[in-house]
Every structure is written in C-alpha cells, then in structure tokens.
C-alpha cells in the first residue's frame, strides 16, 4: 500500500491464498475485463504456453497503471520515489524465489530478451580464451537461434544430443567441457515435454571445468524449487507470463561475476547499471514480483495437487482407450505437464474434435510455424509418433472436475478417431 509524503509502505503479510482450482473474481465495474461465455465454456489446459494472470497479481498492478505512474529512475520527487520503492520490492521478491540477491536481477521484456542477453552478451563481453557455447538440441528457439547466429559469426558452438528420455548425457557433457572453457546453457525444464534436467549436477560439472552455467528457468520458476547460489547457477532466465504474471516482462538473474562479463544488448540511457537500457515498467515489475511472492508460498501444495491431477488424467485415458505413452521422462517432469503420444490418432484431428479443450500439439513457438516438433524428433520419436503427440498443461486454476471432463471428452474423441481409422483401413484392404 502507498503512504502519503512520497514514501512507499508495503505490507509484510504473505500473499493471501485462494482455494485450489478456484479463480477469484476481481471486482471490476467495467464488464470488458470479464471472460466471454465462449471462454468460460472452454477448459484451459495449455499452461506451458502461458498462464492466466493471478487475480492477486492484477490487484497489485492496478495502482501503478493508474495514479502511481511515476518513473522509477526519476526519484527526486514522491512519484518517482514510490515507483522506485515498488521496483525495489519486486526485485526482492524475484530474487527470493530463485535464491539470489536483489542486485542480481536484470529486468527484461521477457525470457527471449533475457536469453539473448545471456548468450550474446557473454559472447561479446567474454575475456581471455575464445568464447565457446555448449547447449542441447531441445532448447527453446530463444537459445537455439542466438546460438546459430553466434556460430555464423565464427564462434565455437556445440549443440549436444539428449538421451531418449530428454535428459542431458552428463558423461558426454563432461567430455565436451574438458576441451576448454565455455558457457553452458541448458533449460531447467523443457517447454514442450516438461522434462526436468539435473541442474545441480550440470552446474557442478561446469564449475569443475571452470565454465559458466546459464539455465532458462522460464517453465520452472514458481513450480519447482530453485536456489541459484545453492545449485551453482551463474545466470538464470525467467518469464512473467509463465508464472501467473503479466506478459511483456522477464528477468535475467546473474551473479556479480557473470554481470561483469555481460555486454549490454539494449543501449540507451544506462538504466540497470548500464546492462539493460530503457525505463523499467513499474506495473509489470510489481506484477512479476507479486507472482513470485504468491508462488513462493503455494508452490509445494500446488505441485502435489497438479501431480495428482496429471496421474488422474493419464490413468483415466489409459483405462478408457489405452495406447498412451509419455514423451520423455515420466519421473523427471514438471508437475502439470502431460506430453503424450496417443497411438492411432492424428493430434490435429483430435484437437479439432474437442474444441471445448484448450490443448496443443507442442510448443507455442514451434506450433505457430507449422513444423514437426524438433524436440520430439530429438528424443527419438518417429514422424508418425510425432503426429500422434499432444501436450496437456495443467495449472493453478485447473479443477478436478475439469480434469475428469477433459479425460471423458478426449477418450470419446480418441475412440471415434480410431474407429474411423479402422474403417478406412478395412476399406483400403477390401473384401
């Protein structure tokens, strides 16, 4: 809450909790903020693509969208000081959820910018030995594309394959790092198959060889506990809209040693110690900070609930239709992720038959291009298995009733598609 006299006061009480699976309705006089009937009838199960803004996040942001519009870099008056204090509190909340320091947090426009700053910024600011980048073939395009650009510019870039379950081959990584110093970039969790990498073990390998370690934790922050300093992570990327915060904001969290090597990629007024120019968006910062604060108190219980829901959904499908196979590791996986291959079913046809369910064939970035999933190819799936794969993402506002309805709708559609395919096969074979 904001006090008069130009000073900001923030409640130290933890973020209020909400009943699991129940979306609080924030009172709004203007009905344009409310969901349409069509949206209310559809069950949202694409939480790896994006998450809805938590109502508590929305409420925290509102004052800074209206009366508290000050520039946090203009702190000679009350408006600026209150904005500066709000950003400072947000940095504390962001740092706390990943086990970092507030001064480690570099605010960006999202995870894509943060990943670019980490990879291209270090390539430009690297000192001593020639810059070398080591990553894996299932990374998000915001890592793989900068890596390709660096390779075309003459830098040494190595993209390692992954094992069949989507996990890093630690022995192979160890051998690669023995070749010399490098930046290693491996996502904490894959955005498509939800596989969780052994981050602490990767970091230990990196430091044993004198290398820096960057992880894109966009899918992980607020869902799985992270401790940058405890795990040995040098640079960490996070995103607001993957953690029930607003779109358009993220952060690169970097230790002091890493920050000294970073060359800024956004030039201008020298904000954020010259590492990322541009006025910090106060309302978005407040939203991201509140999202982190909420997640830090609810992460454990939410994870257990989503793991149960995932098992319930998978069990119902296996019982009703069978032929459902996990893509990637079944054990090392985000609680709400269910990426599966459904035998004898075309995923696009399945999605078309269940318009009341918001599910996807994979990554939103890959799906928009219409190309087969490179992630599923990398873990060894055939073209037919890729065409039969869907990604179901459960999240904070998913209810058990929605899980049961989704299982019922999917089972019915799968049965019909298989029946249709069977009839087509019979007609092809003939009498």
C-alpha positions in Angstrom: 0.0 0.0 0.0 1.1 3.5 -0.7 1.5 6.1 2.0 1.4 9.9 1.7 4.5 12.0 1.8 6.3 10.3 -1.1 7.3 7.2 0.9 6.1 3.7 0.0 5.0 1.2 2.5 4.4 -2.5 1.7 2.5 -5.0 3.7 4.8 -7.7 5.1 1.9 -10.1 5.3 2.2 -13.1 2.9 0.1 -13.0 -0.2 -3.5 -14.2 0.6 -4.2 -17.7 -0.6 -7.1 -18.8 -2.7 -8.9 -22.1 -2.8 -7.2 -24.5 -5.1 -8.7 -24.6 -8.5 -11.0 -21.6 -7.9 -10.2 -18.4 -9.8 -11.1 -15.4 -7.7 -13.2 -12.9 -9.5 -11.7 -9.5 -9.1 -14.5 -6.9 -8.9 -14.4 -4.7 -11.9 -17.0 -2.2 -12.8 -16.2 -2.4 -16.4 -17.5 -5.7 -17.9 -15.0 -5.7 -20.7 -12.5 -7.2 -18.3 -14.6 -10.3 -17.8 -14.3 -13.5 -19.8 -16.7 -14.2 -22.6 -19.2 -17.0 -22.4 -17.2 -18.9 -25.0 -14.0 -18.6 -22.9 -15.9 -19.7 -19.8 -17.1 -22.8 -21.5 -13.7 -23.8 -22.7 -11.3 -25.7 -20.3 -7.9 -24.2 -20.4 -5.2 -26.9 -20.5 -2.2 -25.2 -22.1 -0.4 -23.8 -19.1 3.1 -24.4 -20.6 2.2 -21.9 -23.4 1.0 -19.2 -21.0 -0.7 -18.8 -17.7 -3.6 -16.5 -16.7 -2.7 -13.5 -14.6 -3.5 -14.4 -11.0 -6.1 -12.0 -9.6 -3.7 -11.1 -6.7 -1.2 -10.1 -9.3 -3.7 -8.0 -11.2 -4.8 -6.2 -8.0 -1.2 -5.4 -7.1 -0.6 -3.9 -10.5 -3.7 -1.7 -10.7 -2.4 1.3 -8.6 0.7 1.5 -10.9 -1.4 1.5 -14.0 -3.4 4.5 -12.8 -2.4 7.1 -10.1 1.1 5.8 -9.3 2.6 6.4 -12.7 6.0 7.7 -11.6 9.3 7.0 -13.4 11.4 4.9 -11.1 14.6 6.5 -12.5 13.3 10.0 -11.5 13.5 9.8 -7.8 13.7 13.5 -6.9 10.0 13.6 -6.0 7.4 11.4 -4.5 6.0 9.9 -7.7 9.5 8.7 -8.7 10.4 7.5 -5.1 7.3 5.5 -4.8 7.9 3.9 -8.2 11.5 3.2 -7.3 10.4 1.6 -4.0 7.9 -0.6 -5.8 10.6 -1.9 -8.2 13.0 -2.5 -5.4 10.4 -4.6 -3.6 9.7 -6.5 -6.8 13.4 -7.3 -7.2 13.4 -8.7 -3.7 10.5 -11.0 -4.4 12.0 -12.1 -7.7 15.4 -12.8 -6.1 13.9 -14.7 -3.2 12.1 -17.3 -5.3 15.3 -18.3 -7.1 17.7 -18.0 -4.2 19.5 -14.9 -5.5 20.2 -11.3 -4.4 18.1 -8.3 -5.5 21.1 -6.7 -7.2 21.4 -9.8 -9.4 18.0 -9.2 -11.1 18.2 -7.5 -14.5 14.6 -6.7 -15.7 13.9 -7.5 -19.4 10.9 -7.6 -21.7 10.7 -11.4 -21.3 12.6 -14.6 -21.4 13.6 -14.2 -25.1 15.4 -11.0 -24.4 17.0 -12.5 -21.2 18.3 -15.5 -23.1 19.7 -13.2 -25.8 21.4 -11.0 -23.2 22.9 -14.1 -21.5 24.3 -15.7 -24.7 25.1 -12.8 -27.0 26.0 -10.5 -24.0 28.6 -13.0 -22.7 29.9 -13.8 -26.2 30.6 -10.0 -26.7 32.0 -9.4 -23.2 34.0 -12.7 -22.8 37.6 -12.2 -21.8 40.7 -14.3 -22.1 40.1 -17.6 -24.0 37.9 -17.6 -27.2 34.2 -17.7 -26.3 32.6 -21.2 -26.6 28.9 -22.1 -26.2 27.7 -25.6 -25.3 23.9 -26.3 -25.3 21.5 -29.1 -26.2 19.2 -29.8 -29.1 15.9 -29.4 -27.3 16.4 -25.9 -26.1 13.8 -23.1 -26.7 14.3 -21.2 -30.0 15.4 -18.2 -28.0 18.5 -20.1 -27.1 19.0 -22.1 -30.3 18.6 -19.1 -32.6 21.1 -16.9 -30.8 23.4 -19.9 -30.8 23.1 -20.3 -34.6 23.8 -16.6 -35.0 26.9 -16.9 -32.9 28.0 -19.9 -34.9 27.6 -18.0 -38.2 29.7 -15.2 -36.7 32.6 -17.6 -36.2 32.1 -18.6 -32.5 32.6 -22.2 -31.4 29.1 -23.5 -30.7 28.4 -27.1 -29.8 24.8 -28.5 -29.6 24.7 -31.8 -27.9 22.0 -34.5 -28.4 19.9 -35.7 -25.4 19.0 -39.1 -24.2 15.8 -40.9 -25.1 14.0 -39.5 -22.0 15.1 -36.0 -22.9 17.8 -35.7 -20.3 21.3 -34.4 -20.7 24.0 -37.1 -21.1 26.3 -36.0 -18.2 29.2 -38.1 -19.3 29.1 -36.6 -22.8 28.8 -33.1 -21.4 31.8 -33.8 -19.1 33.9 -34.9 -22.1 32.9 -31.8 -24.1 33.8 -29.4 -21.2 37.2 -31.0 -20.9 38.0 -29.4 -24.2 38.1 -25.9 -22.7 36.3 -23.0 -21.1 32.7 -22.4 -22.2 29.3 -21.1 -21.3 26.8 -23.9 -20.9 23.1 -23.2 -21.5 20.6 -25.9 -20.5 16.9 -25.2 -19.7 15.8 -26.3 -16.2 12.6 -27.7 -17.8 11.7 -28.2 -21.4 8.7 -26.2 -22.5 7.2 -29.0 -24.6 7.8 -32.3 -22.9 8.2 -30.8 -19.4 11.4 -32.8 -18.6 13.4 -31.5 -15.6 17.2 -31.5 -16.1 19.6 -32.4 -13.3 20.6 -28.7 -12.9 22.7 -29.0 -9.8 24.8 -31.8 -11.4 25.2 -29.8 -14.6 26.3 -26.8 -12.6 28.8 -28.9 -10.7 30.3 -30.2 -13.9 30.6 -26.7 -15.3 32.4 -25.3 -12.3 34.7 -28.3 -12.1 35.9 -27.3 -15.6 35.9 -23.6 -14.9 32.8 -22.9 -17.1 29.8 -20.7 -16.5 26.3 -22.1 -16.4 23.1 -20.5 -17.7 19.7 -22.0 -17.4 16.4 -20.9 -18.9 14.1 -21.5 -15.9 11.0 -19.9 -17.6 9.0 -23.1 -17.2 10.4 -23.8 -13.7 10.1 -20.7 -11.6 7.2 -21.0 -9.2 6.7 -24.6 -10.0 9.9 -26.3 -8.8 12.2 -25.0 -6.0 15.3 -23.3 -7.3 18.4 -22.0 -5.4 20.8 -20.2 -7.7 23.7 -20.0 -5.2 23.0 -23.3 -3.6 22.8 -25.1 -7.0 25.7 -23.2 -8.6 23.7 -21.4 -11.3 25.6 -18.4 -12.7 22.8 -16.9 -14.9 19.1 -17.7 -14.8 16.2 -16.6 -17.1 12.6 -16.3 -16.0 9.4 -15.1 -17.5 6.3 -13.3 -16.1 3.6 -14.9 -18.1 4.8 -18.5 -17.4 4.3 -17.9 -13.7 0.8 -16.3 -13.5 2.3 -12.8 -14.0 1.8 -10.4 -16.9 3.2 -10.7 -20.4 6.0 -8.4 -21.5 8.3 -8.8 -18.6 11.0 -11.3 -17.5 14.4 -11.2 -16.0 18.0 -12.4 -16.3 19.3 -13.1 -12.9 23.1 -13.1 -12.9 25.7 -13.3 -10.2 28.2 -10.5 -9.8 30.9 -12.4 -11.6 28.6 -13.0 -14.6 27.4 -9.5 -14.7 31.0 -8.2 -15.0 31.3 -10.2 -18.2 28.0 -9.2 -19.8 27.9 -6.7 -22.7 24.6 -4.9 -22.9 22.4 -5.6 -25.9 20.0 -2.8 -25.4 21.7 0.6 -25.4 20.3 3.9 -24.3 20.0 5.8 -21.0 22.2 3.4 -19.0 19.5 2.1 -16.7 20.1 -1.0 -14.6 23.8 -0.3 -14.2 24.1 0.0 -17.9 23.2 -3.6 -18.6 19.8 -3.0 -20.0 18.7 0.4 -21.1 15.1 1.6 -21.0 12.6 2.7 -18.4 11.8 -0.2 -16.1 8.0 -0.8 -16.4 6.8 -0.4 -12.8 3.4 -2.1 -13.1 4.8 -5.1 -14.8 7.6 -5.3 -12.2 5.1 -5.2 -9.4 3.1 -7.9 -11.2 6.1 -10.2 -11.6 7.1 -9.6 -8.0 3.7 -10.5 -6.7 3.6 -13.6 -8.9 6.8 -14.7 -7.4 5.6 -13.9 -3.8 2.4 -15.9 -4.4 4.3 -18.9 -5.9 6.8 -19.0 -3.1 4.0 -19.7 -0.6 1.9 -22.0 -2.7 4.4 -23.9 -4.9 4.6 -27.1 -2.8 0.9 -27.7 -2.3 0.2 -26.7 -5.9 2.8 -29.1 -7.2 1.4 -32.0 -5.2 -2.2 -31.2 -6.5 -1.1 -31.0 -10.1 0.9 -34.2 -9.9 -2.2 -35.9 -8.6 -4.4 -34.4 -11.4 -1.9 -35.5 -14.0 -1.9 -39.1 -12.7 -5.7 -39.0 -12.6 -6.0 -37.8 -16.2 -3.4 -40.2 -17.5 -5.0 -43.1 -15.6 -8.4 -42.3 -17.0 -7.1 -42.2 -20.6 -5.2 -45.5 -20.2 -8.2 -47.2 -18.7 -10.6 -45.9 -21.3 -8.6 -46.1 -24.5 -5.1 -47.3 -23.9 -2.1 -46.8 -26.1 -1.0 -43.6 -24.3 2.8 -43.2 -23.9 4.7 -40.4 -22.1 7.0 -38.3 -24.2 10.2 -38.0 -22.2 10.9 -39.0 -18.7 7.8 -39.9 -16.6 9.6 -39.2 -13.3 11.7 -36.1 -14.0 8.9 -33.8 -15.2 7.0 -30.6 -14.3 4.0 -31.4 -12.1 1.4 -30.1 -14.6 2.9 -31.3 -17.8 1.4 -34.3 -19.8 3.1 -34.7 -23.1 1.9 -38.0 -24.6 1.8 -39.9 -27.8 -1.6 -41.5 -28.4 -1.3 -44.5 -30.7 -3.5 -44.5 -33.9 -4.6 -40.9 -33.6 -3.7 -37.7 -35.5 -3.1 -35.0 -32.9 -4.5 -32.2 -35.1 -7.7 -34.1 -35.8 -8.0 -34.9 -32.1 -7.7 -31.2 -31.1 -10.3 -30.3 -33.8 -12.7 -32.8 -32.3 -12.5 -31.3 -28.8 -12.9 -27.5 -29.3 -14.0 -27.2 -25.6 -10.5 -28.2 -24.6 -7.6 -25.8 -25.0 -4.7 -28.2 -25.6 -1.8 -28.2 -28.1 0.5 -30.4 -30.1 3.6 -28.9 -28.5 5.5 -25.6 -28.1 3.5 -22.5 -29.0 6.6 -21.2 -30.8 7.0 -24.4 -32.8 3.3 -24.8 -33.4 3.0 -21.3 -34.9 5.5 -22.3 -37.6 3.6 -25.5 -38.6 6.8 -27.6 -38.4 7.1 -31.0 -36.8 8.4 -30.8 -33.3 12.2 -30.8 -33.2 12.1 -31.7 -29.5 10.2 -34.9 -30.1 12.5 -35.8 -33.0 15.5 -35.2 -30.7 14.2 -37.8 -28.2 13.8 -40.4 -31.0 10.1 -40.3 -31.9 9.1 -41.3 -35.4 7.2 -39.0 -37.7 4.0 -41.0 -37.0 4.5 -40.8 -33.2 5.1 -37.0 -33.5 1.9 -36.6 -35.4 0.1 -38.5 -32.6 1.5 -36.4 -29.8 -0.3 -33.8 -27.7 0.7 -31.5 -24.9 -1.7 -31.0 -22.0 -0.7 -28.4 -19.4 -2.5 -28.4 -16.0 -2.1 -25.3 -13.8 -3.1 -23.3 -10.7 -6.8 -22.9 -11.7 -7.4 -26.4 -13.1 -10.1 -28.2 -11.1 -10.6 -31.9 -10.6 -14.0 -31.6 -12.4 -12.2 -30.1 -15.4 -9.7 -33.0 -15.4 -12.5 -35.5 -15.4 -14.4 -33.7 -18.1 -11.2 -33.5 -20.2 -10.5 -37.2 -19.8 -14.0 -38.0 -20.9 -14.0 -35.8 -23.9 -10.6 -37.0 -25.0 -11.4 -40.6 -24.6 -14.6 -40.2 -26.7 -12.7 -38.4 -29.4 -9.9 -40.9 -29.4 -12.3 -43.8 -29.7 -14.1 -42.2 -32.7 -10.8 -41.4 -34.5 -9.5 -44.9 -34.0 -12.9 -46.3 -35.2 -12.7 -44.0 -38.3 -9.1 -45.1 -39.0 -10.1 -48.8 -38.6 -12.9 -48.4 -41.1 -10.6 -46.6 -43.5 -8.1 -49.5 -43.2 -10.8 -52.1 -43.9 -11.9 -50.2 -47.0 -8.4 -50.0 -48.2 -7.7 -53.7 -47.8 -11.1 -54.6 -49.4 -13.0 -57.9 -49.1 
